[in-house]
Amino acid sequence: MSGTLNKVMLIGHLGDEVKMHYFEGGNSIGRFPIATNETYTNKQTGEKVTNTDWHNVVVRNKAAEICEKYLSKGDKVYVEGRLKNRQWQGEDGNTRYTTEVHVQDFTFLSTKKESMANAQSTQQPQQNNTPVTPQPNTQASEPEQDDDLPF
């Protein structure tokens, strides 16, 4: 194979709000960090260990505006893109380097609000004062027929 491949796929949680920068001509860029976790059990101590890696994510133009509008800190997101290395001169005169994920595709997996709502609904049992009466089975008990499905 003579070609090369630069592709990264991440599922993680936003570590901060999307920071937007706008340029002349209407272009924009959004930046935010994503945290991914690796959990394993230490064989010597038996305790669970979690390592967190942080990734700098860059989205452009319309995608950046969508991310800014719908994503917030703590949201779970899938991003797909390519790695890019960048360097610049710091204020102290030293050369700085960073690696970024330049997003080509993304999917919102869950929002922080949804996660909090799900956690609250599982912690508090549903209190429903309407009595539930069992409904008699009105269908005849016939064996189900196999459908000819194409999959």
DSSP file (Angstrom, degrees, kcal/mol; ACC not computed):
  #  RESIDUE AA STRUCTURE BP1 BP2  ACC     N-H-->O    O-->H-N    N-H-->O    O-->H-N    TCO  KAPPA ALPHA  PHI   PSI    X-CA   Y-CA   Z-CA
    1    1 A M              0   0    0      0, 0.0     0, 0.0     0, 0.0     0, 0.0   0.000 360.0 360.0 360.0 120.7    0.0    0.0    0.0
    2    2 A S        +     0   0    0      2,-0.1     2,-0.0     0, 0.0     0, 0.0   0.637 360.0  84.5 -93.7 -14.3    1.6    3.2   -1.1
    3    3 A G        -     0   0    0      1,-0.1     2,-0.3     0, 0.0     0, 0.0  -0.239  67.1-136.3 -82.2 173.9   -0.9    5.6    0.4
    4    4 A T        -     0   0    0      2,-0.0     2,-0.4    -2,-0.0    -2,-0.1  -0.828   7.6-145.5-125.2 166.9   -1.1    7.0    3.9
    5    5 A L        -     0   0    0     -2,-0.3     2,-0.4     2,-0.0    77,-0.0  -0.997  14.3-179.8-139.0 131.2   -3.9    7.5    6.4
    6    6 A N        +     0   0    0     -2,-0.4     2,-0.4     2,-0.0    -2,-0.0  -0.865  32.0 140.6-129.1  95.6   -4.5   10.2    9.0
    7    7 A K        -     0   0    0     -2,-0.4     2,-0.4    75,-0.1    75,-0.2  -1.000  24.1-177.4-143.1 137.3   -7.8    9.4   10.7
    8    8 A V  E     -A   81   0A   0     73,-2.6    73,-2.5    -2,-0.4     2,-0.4  -0.997   5.3-168.5-136.2 140.5   -8.9    9.7   14.3
    9    9 A M  E     +A   80   0A   0     -2,-0.4     2,-0.4    71,-0.2    71,-0.2  -0.998  13.6 179.1-128.2 128.8  -12.2    8.8   16.0
   10   10 A L  E     -A   79   0A   0     69,-2.6    69,-2.5    -2,-0.4     2,-0.4  -0.978  19.8-168.6-132.1 142.3  -13.0    9.8   19.5
   11   11 A I  E     +A   78   0A   0     -2,-0.4     2,-0.3    67,-0.2    67,-0.2  -0.990  42.1 119.5-123.3 120.4  -16.0    9.4   21.9
   12   12 A G  E     -A   77   0A   0     65,-2.1    65,-2.7    -2,-0.4     2,-0.4  -0.920  58.2 -83.6-162.6-174.4  -15.6   11.6   24.9
   13   13 A H  E     -AB  76  35A   0     22,-1.9    22,-2.8    -2,-0.3    63,-0.2  -0.856  43.1-108.3-109.4 140.6  -17.0   14.4   27.1
   14   14 A L  E     - B   0  34A   0     61,-2.3    60,-2.2    -2,-0.4    20,-0.2  -0.464  21.7-162.3 -65.9 132.9  -16.5   18.1   26.5
   15   15 A G  S    S+     0   0    0     18,-2.4     2,-0.3    -2,-0.2    -1,-0.1   0.532  71.6   3.0 -92.7  -8.4  -14.1   19.6   29.1
   16   16 A D  S    S-     0   0    0     17,-0.6    58,-0.1    56,-0.1    -1,-0.1  -0.959  90.5 -73.3-162.9 171.4  -15.2   23.2   28.4
   17   17 A E        -     0   0    0     -2,-0.3     2,-0.4     1,-0.1    55,-0.1  -0.324  60.8 -89.7 -69.9 159.5  -17.6   25.3   26.3
   18   18 A V        -     0   0    0     53,-0.4     2,-0.6    49,-0.2    14,-0.2  -0.604  39.6-147.6 -72.6 124.7  -16.9   25.7   22.6
   19   19 A K  E     -C   31   0A   0     12,-2.9    12,-2.2    -2,-0.4     2,-0.3  -0.862  15.9-155.9 -97.5 121.1  -14.7   28.8   22.1
   20   20 A M  E     -C   30   0A   0     -2,-0.6     2,-0.4    10,-0.2    10,-0.2  -0.730  14.0-171.9-102.5 146.1  -15.5   30.5   18.8
   21   21 A H  E     -C   29   0A   0      8,-2.3     8,-2.4    -2,-0.3     2,-0.4  -0.998  11.2-155.9-132.9 130.7  -13.3   32.8   16.7
   22   22 A Y  E     -C   28   0A   0     -2,-0.4     2,-0.3     6,-0.2     6,-0.2  -0.853   7.9-163.7-111.0 144.4  -14.7   34.7   13.7
   23   23 A F    >   -     0   0    0      4,-2.9     3,-1.4    -2,-0.4     4,-0.1  -0.761  33.8 -83.0-120.4 164.7  -12.7   35.9   10.7
   24   24 A E  T 3  S+     0   0    0     -2,-0.3     3,-0.5     1,-0.2    -1,-0.1  -0.396 114.0  40.2 -63.2 145.3  -13.3   38.4    7.9
   25   25 A G  T 3  S-     0   0    0      1,-0.2    -1,-0.2    -2,-0.1    -3,-0.0   0.426 127.8 -79.8  92.2  -1.2  -15.3   36.9    5.1
   26   26 A G  S <  S+     0   0    0     -3,-1.4    -1,-0.2     1,-0.3    -2,-0.1   0.409  87.2 137.9  91.2  -2.9  -17.6   35.0    7.4
   27   27 A N        -     0   0    0     -3,-0.5    -4,-2.9    -4,-0.1     2,-0.3  -0.422  28.6-175.2 -74.8 153.8  -15.4   32.0    8.3
   28   28 A S  E     -C   22   0A   0     -6,-0.2    33,-3.1    -2,-0.1     2,-0.4  -0.964  15.4-155.4-145.7 162.2  -15.3   30.8   11.8
   29   29 A I  E     -CD  21  60A   0     -8,-2.4    -8,-2.3    -2,-0.3     2,-0.4  -0.999   6.4-159.4-140.6 138.4  -13.4   28.2   13.9
   30   30 A G  E     -CD  20  59A   0     29,-3.2    29,-2.7    -2,-0.4     2,-0.4  -0.949   7.2-168.8-119.9 141.0  -14.5   26.6   17.1
   31   31 A R  E     +CD  19  58A   0    -12,-2.2   -12,-2.9    -2,-0.4    27,-0.2  -0.983  15.0 152.7-130.3 139.9  -12.2   24.9   19.6
   32   32 A F  E     - D   0  57A   0     25,-1.8    25,-2.4    -2,-0.4     2,-0.3  -0.971  36.9-115.9-159.3 152.2  -13.0   22.7   22.6
   33   33 A P  E     - D   0  56A   0      0, 0.0   -18,-2.4     0, 0.0   -17,-0.6  -0.675  21.7-157.5 -90.3 146.4  -11.3   19.9   24.6
   34   34 A I  E     -BD  14  55A   0     21,-2.3    21,-2.4    -2,-0.3     2,-0.5  -0.982   6.4-148.3-120.8 135.6  -12.6   16.3   24.8
   35   35 A A  E     -BD  13  54A   0    -22,-2.8   -22,-1.9    -2,-0.4     2,-0.4  -0.892  12.4-172.2-103.3 129.5  -11.7   13.9   27.6
   36   36 A T  E     - D   0  53A   0     17,-2.6    17,-2.9    -2,-0.5     2,-0.3  -0.940  11.3-148.9-116.9 146.3  -11.5   10.2   26.9
   37   37 A N  E     - D   0  52A   0     -2,-0.4     2,-0.4    15,-0.2    15,-0.2  -0.876  12.2-164.7-119.3 146.2  -11.1    7.7   29.7
   38   38 A E  E     - D   0  51A   0     13,-2.5    13,-3.0    -2,-0.3     2,-0.4  -0.997  14.8-169.1-124.8 124.6   -9.4    4.3   30.0
   39   39 A T  E     + D   0  50A   0     -2,-0.4     2,-0.3    11,-0.2    11,-0.2  -0.948  15.4 153.1-119.4 134.4  -10.3    2.2   33.1
   40   40 A Y  E     - D   0  49A   0      9,-2.5     9,-3.6    -2,-0.4     2,-0.5  -0.950  41.7-107.6-149.0 167.6   -8.6   -0.9   34.2
   41   41 A T  E     - D   0  48A   0     -2,-0.3     2,-0.4     7,-0.2     7,-0.2  -0.894  30.9-125.2-104.3 125.5   -8.0   -2.9   37.4
   42   42 A N     >  -     0   0    0      5,-2.9     4,-2.7    -2,-0.5     5,-0.1  -0.539  15.9-149.2 -67.4 122.7   -4.5   -2.8   38.9
   43   43 A K  T  4 S+     0   0    0     -2,-0.4    -1,-0.2     1,-0.2    -2,-0.0   0.823  92.2  47.4 -67.7 -32.2   -3.4   -6.5   39.2
   44   44 A Q  T  4 S+     0   0    0      1,-0.1    -1,-0.2     3,-0.1    -2,-0.0   0.932 127.8  22.3 -75.0 -45.4   -1.2   -5.9   42.3
   45   45 A T  T  4 S-     0   0    0      2,-0.1    -2,-0.2     0, 0.0    -1,-0.1   0.698  91.1-134.7 -97.9 -20.6   -3.7   -3.8   44.4
   46   46 A G     <  +     0   0    0     -4,-2.7     2,-0.2     1,-0.3    -3,-0.1   0.497  59.9 133.1  79.8   2.5   -7.0   -4.8   42.8
   47   47 A E        -     0   0    0     -5,-0.1    -5,-2.9    -6,-0.1     2,-0.3  -0.569  62.3-109.0 -89.5 152.8   -8.2   -1.2   42.6
   48   48 A K  E     -D   41   0A   0     -7,-0.2     2,-0.4    -2,-0.2    -7,-0.2  -0.612  32.9-162.6 -78.4 135.3   -9.8    0.4   39.6
   49   49 A V  E     -D   40   0A   0     -9,-3.6    -9,-2.5    -2,-0.3     2,-0.5  -0.974   3.8-164.5-121.5 132.8   -7.6    2.9   37.9
   50   50 A T  E     -D   39   0A   0     -2,-0.4     2,-0.5   -11,-0.2   -11,-0.2  -0.975   0.9-166.7-119.7 124.8   -8.9    5.5   35.4
   51   51 A N  E     -D   38   0A   0    -13,-3.0   -13,-2.5    -2,-0.5     2,-0.5  -0.927   8.2-156.0-108.0 133.4   -6.6    7.5   33.1
   52   52 A T  E     -D   37   0A   0     -2,-0.5     2,-0.4   -15,-0.2   -15,-0.2  -0.928   4.6-164.7-112.2 130.8   -8.0   10.5   31.3
   53   53 A D  E     -D   36   0A   0    -17,-2.9   -17,-2.6    -2,-0.5     2,-0.4  -0.920  10.7-145.3-111.1 140.9   -6.5   11.8   28.0
   54   54 A W  E     -D   35   0A   0     -2,-0.4     2,-0.4   -19,-0.2   -19,-0.2  -0.883  12.4-167.2-108.5 136.9   -7.3   15.3   26.8
   55   55 A H  E     -D   34   0A   0    -21,-2.4   -21,-2.3    -2,-0.4     2,-0.6  -0.981  18.8-133.8-126.7 132.5   -7.7   16.1   23.1
   56   56 A N  E     -De  33 100A   0     43,-0.6    45,-3.1    -2,-0.4     2,-0.4  -0.771  27.8-161.3 -86.4 121.4   -7.8   19.5   21.4
   57   57 A V  E     -De  32 101A   0    -25,-2.4   -25,-1.8    -2,-0.6     2,-0.4  -0.857   8.7-167.1-111.4 138.4  -10.7   19.6   18.9
   58   58 A V  E     +De  31 102A   0     43,-2.9    45,-2.7    -2,-0.4     2,-0.3  -0.990   6.5 178.9-126.7 126.5  -11.1   22.1   16.0
   59   59 A V  E     -D   30   0A   0    -29,-2.7   -29,-3.2    -2,-0.4     2,-0.3  -0.929  16.1-142.6-123.0 152.3  -14.3   22.5   14.0
   60   60 A R  E >>  -D   29   0A   0     -2,-0.3     3,-1.1    43,-0.3     4,-0.8  -0.854  43.6 -35.1-121.6 150.5  -14.8   25.0   11.2
   61   61 A N  H 3> S+     0   0    0    -33,-3.1     4,-1.9    -2,-0.3     3,-0.3  -0.106 123.7   6.2  52.4-124.9  -17.5   27.3    9.8
   62   62 A K  H 3> S+     0   0    0      1,-0.2     4,-2.3     2,-0.2    -1,-0.3   0.875 131.5  54.7 -61.6 -39.6  -21.1   25.9    9.9
   63   63 A A  H <> S+     0   0    0     -3,-1.1     4,-2.4     1,-0.2    -1,-0.2   0.887 107.4  51.4 -60.7 -38.4  -20.0   22.9   12.0
   64   64 A A  H  X S+     0   0    0     -4,-0.8     4,-2.5    -3,-0.3    -1,-0.2   0.908 109.1  49.8 -64.9 -41.9  -18.4   25.2   14.5
   65   65 A E  H  X S+     0   0    0     -4,-1.9     4,-1.9     2,-0.2    -2,-0.2   0.884 110.7  49.9 -65.3 -38.1  -21.6   27.2   14.8
   66   66 A I  H  X S+     0   0    0     -4,-2.3     4,-2.2     2,-0.2     5,-0.3   0.923 111.5  48.6 -65.1 -44.3  -23.7   24.1   15.3
   67   67 A C  H  X S+     0   0    0     -4,-2.4     4,-2.5     1,-0.2    -2,-0.2   0.913 111.0  50.4 -61.8 -42.8  -21.3   22.8   18.0
   68   68 A E  H  < S+     0   0    0     -4,-2.5    -1,-0.2     1,-0.2    -2,-0.2   0.895 113.2  46.7 -62.0 -39.0  -21.4   26.2   19.8
   69   69 A K  H  < S+     0   0    0     -4,-1.9    -2,-0.2    -5,-0.2    -1,-0.2   0.886 126.2  23.7 -71.3 -39.9  -25.2   26.2   19.7
   70   70 A Y  H  < S+     0   0    0     -4,-2.2     2,-0.3    -5,-0.1    -2,-0.2   0.656 105.9  76.5-107.9 -17.9  -25.9   22.7   20.9
   71   71 A L     <  +     0   0    0     -4,-2.5   -53,-0.4    -5,-0.3     2,-0.3  -0.726  48.4 168.5-100.2 146.3  -22.8   21.5   22.9
   72   72 A S    >   -     0   0    0     -2,-0.3     3,-2.3   -55,-0.1   -58,-0.3  -0.945  48.7 -60.8-144.5 168.2  -21.9   22.5   26.4
   73   73 A K  T 3  S+     0   0    0     -2,-0.3   -58,-0.2     1,-0.3   -56,-0.1  -0.194 121.4  23.4 -52.4 131.0  -19.4   21.3   29.0
   74   74 A G  T 3  S+     0   0    0    -60,-2.2    -1,-0.3     1,-0.3   -59,-0.1   0.188  87.3 134.4  97.9 -16.0  -20.0   17.6   30.0
   75   75 A D    <   -     0   0    0     -3,-2.3   -61,-2.3   -62,-0.1     2,-0.4  -0.353  55.1-125.3 -68.3 147.2  -21.8   16.6   26.8
   76   76 A K  E     +AF  13 110A   0     34,-2.1    33,-2.1   -63,-0.2    34,-1.8  -0.807  37.4 171.9 -95.7 133.4  -20.8   13.3   25.2
   77   77 A V  E     -AF  12 108A   0    -65,-2.7   -65,-2.1    -2,-0.4     2,-0.5  -0.983  30.6-139.8-143.8 149.3  -19.8   13.6   21.5
   78   78 A Y  E     -AF  11 107A   0     29,-2.9    29,-2.5    -2,-0.3     2,-0.4  -0.948  26.6-177.1-106.3 128.5  -18.4   11.5   18.7
   79   79 A V  E     -AF  10 106A   0    -69,-2.5   -69,-2.6    -2,-0.5     2,-0.4  -0.968   9.5-170.7-127.1 146.2  -15.9   13.2   16.5
   80   80 A E  E     +AF   9 105A   0     25,-2.8    24,-3.4    -2,-0.4    25,-2.2  -1.000  33.5 101.3-134.2 134.2  -14.0   12.0   13.5
   81   81 A G  E     -AF   8 103A   0    -73,-2.5   -73,-2.6    -2,-0.4     2,-0.3  -0.852  60.0 -66.9-174.7-149.8  -11.2   13.8   11.7
   82   82 A R  E     - F   0 102A   0     20,-1.9    20,-3.0    -2,-0.3     2,-0.3  -0.933  39.2-110.3-132.1 154.7   -7.5   14.0   11.2
   83   83 A L  E     - F   0 101A   0     -2,-0.3     2,-0.4    18,-0.2    18,-0.2  -0.655  32.3-175.4 -84.6 137.9   -4.6   14.9   13.4
   84   84 A K  E     - F   0 100A   0     16,-2.5    16,-3.1    -2,-0.3     2,-0.4  -1.000  14.5-146.3-133.4 135.4   -2.7   18.2   12.7
   85   85 A N  E     - F   0  99A   0     -2,-0.4     2,-0.3    14,-0.2    14,-0.2  -0.815  19.9-175.3 -99.2 141.1    0.4   19.5   14.4
   86   86 A R  E     - F   0  98A   0     12,-2.7    12,-2.2    -2,-0.4     2,-0.3  -0.981   7.8-166.9-136.8 146.5    0.8   23.2   14.9
   87   87 A Q  E     + F   0  97A   0     -2,-0.3     2,-0.3    10,-0.2    10,-0.2  -0.968  11.6 164.4-132.9 152.4    3.6   25.4   16.3
   88   88 A W  E     - F   0  96A   0      8,-1.9     8,-3.5    -2,-0.3     2,-0.5  -0.967  40.4 -96.0-155.5 166.4    3.8   29.0   17.3
   89   89 A Q  E     - F   0  95A   0     -2,-0.3     6,-0.2     6,-0.2     5,-0.1  -0.800  38.4-141.0 -91.4 125.5    6.0   31.4   19.3
   90   90 A G    >   -     0   0    0      4,-3.4     3,-2.1    -2,-0.5    -1,-0.0  -0.292  29.3-101.4 -76.5 168.6    4.9   31.9   22.9
   91   91 A E  T 3  S+     0   0    0      1,-0.3    -1,-0.1     2,-0.1    -2,-0.0   0.777 124.5  57.9 -62.0 -26.3    5.0   35.3   24.6
   92   92 A D  T 3  S-     0   0    0      2,-0.1    -1,-0.3     1,-0.0     3,-0.1   0.439 121.5-108.2 -84.7   1.8    8.2   34.2   26.3
   93   93 A G  S <  S+     0   0    0     -3,-2.1     2,-0.2     1,-0.3    -2,-0.1   0.334  77.9 129.5  91.0  -7.4    9.9   33.6   22.9
   94   94 A N        -     0   0    0     -5,-0.1    -4,-3.4     1,-0.1     2,-0.4  -0.529  63.9-113.2 -81.2 147.9    9.8   29.8   23.1
   95   95 A T  E     - F   0  89A   0     -6,-0.2     2,-0.3    -2,-0.2    -6,-0.2  -0.688  34.1-159.3 -80.6 128.9    8.4   27.7   20.3
   96   96 A R  E     - F   0  88A   0     -8,-3.5    -8,-1.9    -2,-0.4     2,-0.3  -0.812   4.5-161.5-110.2 149.8    5.2   25.9   21.4
   97   97 A Y  E     + F   0  87A   0     -2,-0.3     2,-0.3   -10,-0.2   -10,-0.2  -0.955  10.5 173.4-129.7 148.0    3.7   22.8   19.8
   98   98 A T  E     - F   0  86A   0    -12,-2.2   -12,-2.7    -2,-0.3     2,-0.5  -0.989  23.2-139.5-149.2 153.9    0.2   21.2   19.9
   99   99 A T  E     - F   0  85A   0     -2,-0.3   -43,-0.6   -14,-0.2     2,-0.3  -0.968  26.5-172.5-113.7 131.0   -1.6   18.4   18.2
  100  100 A E  E     -eF  56  84A   0    -16,-3.1   -16,-2.5    -2,-0.5     2,-0.7  -0.873  26.0-129.3-123.6 153.5   -5.2   19.0   17.3
  101  101 A V  E     -eF  57  83A   0    -45,-3.1   -43,-2.9    -2,-0.3     2,-0.8  -0.919  21.7-154.8 -99.4 111.2   -8.1   16.9   15.9
  102  102 A H  E     -eF  58  82A   0    -20,-3.0   -20,-1.9    -2,-0.7   -43,-0.2  -0.804  22.7-132.3 -89.7 111.4   -9.5   18.7   12.9
  103  103 A V  E     + F   0  81A   0    -45,-2.7   -43,-0.3    -2,-0.8   -22,-0.3  -0.389  37.7 166.7 -75.5 134.3  -13.1   17.5   12.7
  104  104 A Q  E    S+     0   0A   0    -24,-3.4     2,-0.3     1,-0.4   -23,-0.2   0.595  75.5  12.4-111.1 -25.3  -14.6   16.2    9.5
  105  105 A D  E     + F   0  80A   0    -25,-2.2   -25,-2.8     2,-0.0    -1,-0.4  -0.989  65.7 177.2-150.4 149.4  -17.7   14.6   11.0
  106  106 A F  E     - F   0  79A   0     -2,-0.3     2,-0.4   -27,-0.2   -27,-0.2  -0.991  12.5-161.5-152.6 157.3  -19.4   14.6   14.4
  107  107 A T  E     - F   0  78A   0    -29,-2.5   -29,-2.9    -2,-0.3     2,-0.5  -0.989  22.4-130.4-140.8 130.7  -22.4   13.2   16.2
  108  108 A F  E     + F   0  77A   0     -2,-0.4   -31,-0.2   -31,-0.2     3,-0.1  -0.713  25.8 179.8 -78.8 124.0  -24.0   14.5   19.5
  109  109 A L  E     -     0   0A   0    -33,-2.1     2,-0.3    -2,-0.5   -32,-0.2   0.873  60.4 -18.0 -95.5 -45.1  -24.4   11.4   21.7
  110  110 A S  E     - F   0  76A   0    -34,-1.8   -34,-2.1     4,-0.0    -1,-0.4  -0.978  58.6-129.7-159.1 152.1  -25.9   12.9   24.9
  111  111 A T     >  -     0   0    0     -2,-0.3     4,-2.4   -36,-0.2     5,-0.2  -0.674  27.0-117.8-100.3 160.3  -26.2   16.2   26.5
  112  112 A K  H  > S+     0   0    0     -2,-0.3     4,-2.5     1,-0.2     5,-0.2   0.881 117.3  55.2 -61.7 -37.8  -25.4   17.0   30.1
  113  113 A K  H  > S+     0   0    0      2,-0.2     4,-2.3     1,-0.2    -1,-0.2   0.914 108.4  47.6 -62.7 -42.8  -29.0   17.9   30.6
  114  114 A E  H  > S+     0   0    0      2,-0.2     4,-2.7     1,-0.2    -2,-0.2   0.919 111.5  50.6 -63.2 -44.0  -30.2   14.5   29.4
  115  115 A S  H  X S+     0   0    0     -4,-2.4     4,-2.1     1,-0.2    -2,-0.2   0.906 112.1  46.8 -61.6 -42.3  -27.6   12.7   31.5
  116  116 A M  H  X S+     0   0    0     -4,-2.5     4,-2.2     2,-0.2    -1,-0.2   0.899 112.1  50.3 -67.0 -40.3  -28.7   14.7   34.6
  117  117 A A  H  X S+     0   0    0     -4,-2.3     4,-2.2     2,-0.2    -2,-0.2   0.906 111.3  48.4 -65.0 -41.7  -32.4   14.0   33.9
  118  118 A N  H  X S+     0   0    0     -4,-2.7     4,-1.7     2,-0.2    -1,-0.2   0.897 111.0  50.7 -64.3 -40.5  -31.7   10.2   33.4
  119  119 A A  H  X S+     0   0    0     -4,-2.1     4,-1.5    -5,-0.2    -2,-0.2   0.900 111.8  47.5 -64.6 -40.9  -29.8   10.1   36.7
  120  120 A Q  H  X S+     0   0    0     -4,-2.2     4,-2.2     1,-0.2    -2,-0.2   0.885 110.1  51.8 -68.2 -38.4  -32.6   11.9   38.6
  121  121 A S  H  < S+     0   0    0     -4,-2.2    -1,-0.2     1,-0.2    -2,-0.2   0.823 111.7  46.5 -70.9 -29.0  -35.3    9.6   37.1
  122  122 A T  H  < S+     0   0    0     -4,-1.7    -1,-0.2    -5,-0.2    -2,-0.2   0.775 113.4  49.3 -81.1 -25.7  -33.3    6.5   38.1
  123  123 A Q  H  < S+     0   0    0     -4,-1.5    -2,-0.2    -5,-0.2    -3,-0.2   0.856 109.0  55.1 -79.5 -35.4  -32.7    7.8   41.6
  124  124 A Q  S  < S-     0   0    0     -4,-2.2    -1,-0.1    -5,-0.1     3,-0.1  -0.877  87.2-130.8-103.0 119.0  -36.3    8.8   42.3
  125  125 A P        -     0   0    0      0, 0.0     2,-0.3     0, 0.0    -3,-0.1  -0.375  32.9-101.0 -66.1 145.8  -38.9    6.0   41.9
  126  126 A Q        -     0   0    0     -5,-0.1     2,-0.7     1,-0.1    -5,-0.0  -0.504  32.6-154.8 -68.5 127.4  -41.9    7.0   39.8
  127  127 A Q        +     0   0    0     -2,-0.3     2,-0.5    -3,-0.1    -1,-0.1  -0.913  20.9 169.5-107.5 109.5  -44.8    7.9   42.0
  128  128 A N        -     0   0    0     -2,-0.7    -2,-0.0     1,-0.1     0, 0.0  -0.979  19.8-167.9-124.3 119.2  -48.0    7.3   40.1
  129  129 A N        +     0   0    0     -2,-0.5    -1,-0.1     2,-0.1    -2,-0.0   0.517  58.2 102.6 -86.6  -5.5  -51.3    7.4   42.0
  130  130 A T  S    S-     0   0    0      1,-0.1     2,-0.1     0, 0.0    -2,-0.1  -0.657  77.5-119.8 -81.1 129.4  -53.4    6.0   39.2
  131  131 A P        -     0   0    0      0, 0.0     2,-0.6     0, 0.0    -2,-0.1  -0.381  19.8-138.2 -69.5 145.8  -54.2    2.3   39.9
  132  132 A V        -     0   0    0     -2,-0.1     0, 0.0     2,-0.0     0, 0.0  -0.912  16.7-167.0-106.0 121.3  -53.1   -0.1   37.3
  133  133 A T        -     0   0    0     -2,-0.6     2,-0.1     0, 0.0     0, 0.0  -0.912  27.2-113.7-108.1 134.7  -55.5   -2.9   36.4
  134  134 A P        -     0   0    0      0, 0.0    -2,-0.0     0, 0.0     0, 0.0  -0.420  27.3-136.5 -67.4 138.3  -54.3   -5.8   34.4
  135  135 A Q        -     0   0    0     -2,-0.1     2,-0.1     1,-0.0     3,-0.0  -0.793  20.2-117.5 -94.4 133.3  -55.8   -6.1   30.9
  136  136 A P        -     0   0    0      0, 0.0     2,-0.7     0, 0.0    -1,-0.0  -0.399  34.0-103.0 -68.1 149.2  -56.9   -9.5   29.8
  137  137 A N        -     0   0    0      1,-0.2     4,-0.1    -2,-0.1     0, 0.0  -0.628  38.3-177.9 -75.6 113.8  -55.1  -10.8   26.7
  138  138 A T        +     0   0    0     -2,-0.7     2,-0.3     2,-0.1    -1,-0.2   0.576  53.4  91.3 -91.3 -10.5  -57.5  -10.3   23.8
  139  139 A Q  S    S-     0   0    0      1,-0.1     2,-0.2     3,-0.0    -2,-0.0  -0.645  81.9-116.5 -86.9 141.3  -55.3  -11.9   21.2
  140  140 A A        -     0   0    0     -2,-0.3     2,-1.7     1,-0.1    -2,-0.1  -0.502  33.1-110.9 -70.3 143.8  -55.6  -15.6   20.5
  141  141 A S        +     0   0    0     -2,-0.2    -1,-0.1    -4,-0.1     3,-0.0  -0.593  56.2 157.9 -82.9  89.2  -52.4  -17.5   21.3
  142  142 A E        -     0   0    0     -2,-1.7     2,-0.1     3,-0.0     3,-0.1  -0.859  47.8-103.0-107.1 144.5  -51.3  -18.4   17.8
  143  143 A P        -     0   0    0      0, 0.0     2,-0.2     0, 0.0    -1,-0.0  -0.423  42.1-108.9 -66.1 142.0  -47.7  -19.2   17.1
  144  144 A E        -     0   0    0     -2,-0.1     2,-0.3     1,-0.1    -3,-0.0  -0.462  29.7-130.8 -72.4 141.9  -45.8  -16.4   15.4
  145  145 A Q        -     0   0    0     -2,-0.2     2,-0.3    -3,-0.1    -1,-0.1  -0.706  22.2-109.9 -93.0 145.6  -45.0  -17.0   11.8
  146  146 A D        -     0   0    0     -2,-0.3     2,-0.3     1,-0.0    -1,-0.0  -0.574  32.9-138.6 -72.3 130.3  -41.5  -16.3   10.4
  147  147 A D        -     0   0    0     -2,-0.3     2,-1.5     1,-0.0    -1,-0.0  -0.620  14.0-121.8 -86.0 148.9  -41.4  -13.3    8.2
  148  148 A D        +     0   0    0     -2,-0.3    -1,-0.0     2,-0.0    -2,-0.0  -0.684  45.9 173.0 -88.5  83.9  -39.4  -13.3    5.0
  149  149 A L        -     0   0    0     -2,-1.5    -3,-0.0     1,-0.1    -2,-0.0  -0.721  38.2-132.2 -94.6 143.0  -37.2  -10.4    5.9
  150  150 A P              0   0    0      0, 0.0    -1,-0.1     0, 0.0    -2,-0.0   0.449 360.0 360.0 -75.2   3.4  -34.3   -9.4    3.6
  151  151 A F              0   0    0      0, 0.0    -3,-0.0     0, 0.0     0, 0.0   0.387 360.0 360.0-133.2 360.0  -31.9   -9.1    6.6
